[in-house]
Amino acid sequence: MEHGSIITQARREDALVLTKQGLVSKTSLKKPRGRNIFKGCYVKDLSRLGRDLRKTLILDNSPASYIFHPENAVPVQSWFDDMADTELLNLIPIFEELSGAEDVYTSLGQLRAP
């Protein structure tokens, strides 16, 4: 399956996983019995990925989505059909910094520090 088709088929409850080899896969973050709802908010539970959370990021425009894993979060601005949006391009320096990190908790903490 081509990368573009994986991305266009992704839903809100899906995670797109990019490996060091540049492979993209789609994984569901849904609970078997339905969506992850916590205190009335839709939450994405990264533990459902079965990956080392020290090497896992979540990019989301809704802080409620990453309430279970705020240490893994990179907040992004909402965008809808904005072909001029550069949010992900602006994050490339952060991704480059994190690519060699032993764990994202320490690195993101340092990047967030004033």
N, C-alpha and C positions, 0 to 999 in steps of 0.2 A: 504494500500500500504506500502510495506517495505521501510525503510529509504534509503537503497542502491538504490532501483529502482527510488525513487524520485530524488536522487542526479544524477544518470546516465541519467535521462531524462531532467535535467535542461539545459537550453540554456543560452546564454550570457545575454539575457534580463530578465531572471528570477532571483528572489531573493529566497534564501532558508532561511526560518524563523525558528529559534530554540527557543522554549519557555522555561520558567523555569522548566516546567514539562518534558523537553527533547523531545518534539514533533517537528517534522520537517514538514513544509508545503512549497509548492511552490507557489509563487505569481509572476505574470508578472509585469515587470516595463515598458512594452511597452505602448506607447500612443495608443489610439484606432485606429488612422489613420497611424500608422507606428512607426518607431524607433525615439527615442529622439536624434535629431541631433542639436548641438549647436556649432556654429562657426566651422563647419566641423568635429566635434568630436562626437562620440557616448557617450551619457551621461545617467547615471542611476539615475532617479529621485526618491529618497526615499519617497517623499511625496505621491507617488502613492500607497504606502503600506498601508496607512490609520492607521499607528501606531504612537505612541508618539516618535518623533525623539530624544527626550532627552534620550531615552532608546534603540536607534537603532544604529547599527554599519554597515559600509560597508567595506568589505575587498576586495581590488582590486589591480591588478598589474599596472593599468593605471590611473594616476592622472586625466586625462581628464574624466574618468568615474564618478568621484565624485566631479566634479567642482561645482555642485549645493550645495553640502553638505560636504565641506572639514573638518568641525568640527567633523563629524561622521566617518571619514576615518581612517582605519588602513592599511597603504600600505603594500603590500606583493610582494615578488619577483615572477617573471614569472616562471612557470614550465610546462613542457610538457612531459608526459610519464616518469617522473623521479620517479621510485619506491623508491628511497632513499631520496626523498625530505622530509624535516622535518619542513618546514615553519610553518604549523599550530601547530605542537607540540611545537615549540619555542614560539608561541604566548599564550600558556596556562596560564602563569603567568599574562599576561595582561588581559585575559578573566576572570581569577579569581578575579583580582583587580576590574574589571568593574562590576562583577556580583552583588556586593552589593552597587553600586553607585546609587545615586539619579538621576544623569544625566551624560551622557557620555562626554558632553562638558567640564565640570570642570575636570573630572578624566583624560580624554585624554590630556587635556591641561597641567595638572600636570605631566603626564608621558612623554610628549614631551619636557618639560622644561629642559634646560641644567643642 
